[in-house]
Amino acid sequence: MAAGTAASALPLASAKSKYPIVHHVFFWLKNPGSVEDRDKLVAGVKSLAKIETIKQIHVGIVASTEKRDVVDNSWGVSELMFFADLEGQKTYQDHPIHQEFIKNHSHLWEKVIVYDAVEA
């Protein structure tokens, strides 16, 4: 890598995010081989974008990347959400759209793990 390339990346690395609260959720499907179930869950997660306190959302499925010991590809669907503050994340948790999502889609998953982080 050229020295100029590394130096030009520094300002981005030190910039503070507009949305410092990250909510990352991983879902393990009850039927991991079912594309239909996966797609239903993806559509359900995407419906959460209507919640006004979610500033950015990324819905994902497992990527076909290189198999390495540090890579966990055992999950089926992920959601990555960004919030401006902790109050916004709390609003999301209690929001009727989120509660409806859980009610209508929880039959599709057997396990969920959530990682919440605040920018350091």
C-alpha positions as CSV (number, residue, x, y, z in Angstrom):
1,M,0.0,0.0,0.0
2,A,1.3,3.4,-0.9
3,A,2.0,5.9,2.0
4,G,-0.4,8.4,0.4
5,T,-3.2,5.9,0.5
6,A,-2.8,5.1,4.2
7,A,-2.5,8.8,5.1
8,S,-5.7,9.7,3.1
9,A,-7.7,7.1,5.1
10,L,-6.8,8.6,8.5
11,P,-9.4,11.3,8.5
12,L,-12.2,8.9,7.9
13,A,-11.0,6.5,10.6
14,S,-11.0,9.3,13.2
15,A,-14.4,10.9,12.2
16,K,-17.2,10.4,14.6
17,S,-20.4,8.8,13.3
18,K,-23.7,10.6,13.1
19,Y,-25.3,7.4,14.4
20,P,-23.1,6.1,17.2
21,I,-25.5,3.4,18.5
22,V,-25.3,0.0,16.6
23,H,-27.7,-2.8,17.0
24,H,-26.6,-6.0,15.3
25,V,-28.8,-9.1,15.4
26,F,-28.1,-12.6,14.1
27,F,-30.9,-15.1,13.5
28,W,-30.6,-18.8,13.2
29,L,-33.5,-20.3,11.2
30,K,-35.5,-23.3,12.4
31,N,-35.3,-24.6,8.8
32,P,-31.8,-23.4,7.7
33,G,-32.2,-25.0,4.3
34,S,-35.5,-23.2,3.5
35,V,-35.0,-20.2,1.2
36,E,-38.7,-19.4,1.6
37,D,-38.3,-19.1,5.4
38,R,-35.2,-17.1,5.0
39,D,-36.8,-14.7,2.5
40,K,-39.9,-14.3,4.8
41,L,-37.6,-13.3,7.6
42,V,-35.6,-10.9,5.4
43,A,-38.8,-9.2,4.3
44,G,-39.9,-9.0,8.0
45,V,-36.7,-7.4,9.1
46,K,-36.8,-4.9,6.2
47,S,-40.3,-3.9,7.3
48,L,-38.6,-2.5,10.5
49,A,-37.1,0.3,8.5
50,K,-40.5,2.1,8.9
51,I,-39.5,2.8,12.5
52,E,-38.5,6.5,12.6
53,T,-35.6,6.2,15.0
54,I,-33.7,3.7,12.8
55,K,-31.3,5.9,10.9
56,Q,-29.7,3.2,8.7
57,I,-30.5,-0.5,8.3
58,H,-28.6,-3.3,6.5
59,V,-30.3,-6.7,6.2
60,G,-28.0,-9.5,5.3
61,I,-27.6,-13.2,4.6
62,V,-24.4,-15.2,4.9
63,A,-21.8,-14.3,2.3
64,S,-19.8,-16.9,0.4
65,T,-16.5,-15.7,1.8
66,E,-13.4,-17.8,2.5
67,K,-13.8,-20.4,5.2
68,R,-11.5,-19.5,8.2
69,D,-11.5,-20.4,11.9
70,V,-12.6,-16.9,12.9
71,V,-15.6,-16.7,10.6
72,D,-19.0,-17.8,11.9
73,N,-21.3,-18.5,9.1
74,S,-23.8,-20.7,11.1
75,W,-26.5,-18.0,11.1
76,G,-29.1,-17.3,8.4
77,V,-30.2,-13.6,8.5
78,S,-28.7,-10.5,10.1
79,E,-29.9,-7.0,10.8
80,L,-27.5,-4.1,11.4
81,M,-29.2,-0.9,12.6
82,F,-27.8,2.5,13.5
83,F,-29.4,4.9,15.9
84,A,-28.6,8.5,16.8
85,D,-28.9,7.8,20.6
86,L,-29.9,5.2,23.2
87,E,-33.4,6.7,23.4
88,G,-33.9,6.0,19.7
89,Q,-32.8,2.4,20.2
90,K,-35.3,2.1,23.2
91,T,-38.1,3.5,21.1
92,Y,-37.3,0.9,18.4
93,Q,-37.5,-1.9,21.0
94,D,-40.9,-0.9,22.3
95,H,-42.3,0.2,18.9
96,P,-45.5,-1.6,17.7
97,I,-43.9,-2.4,14.4
98,H,-41.1,-4.2,16.2
99,Q,-43.5,-6.0,18.5
100,E,-45.6,-7.1,15.5
101,F,-42.5,-8.3,13.7
102,I,-41.6,-10.5,16.7
103,K,-45.2,-11.9,16.9
104,N,-45.4,-12.6,13.1
105,H,-41.8,-13.9,12.5
106,S,-40.5,-15.6,15.7
107,H,-41.8,-19.0,14.5
108,L,-39.1,-18.8,11.8
109,W,-36.0,-18.7,14.1
110,E,-34.6,-21.0,16.7
111,K,-31.9,-18.7,18.1
112,V,-31.2,-15.0,18.1
113,I,-28.1,-13.2,19.3
114,V,-28.0,-9.4,19.7
115,Y,-24.8,-7.2,19.9
116,D,-25.4,-3.6,20.9
117,A,-22.5,-1.2,20.8
118,V,-21.8,2.5,21.3
119,E,-19.1,4.2,19.3
120,A,-15.8,4.3,21.2
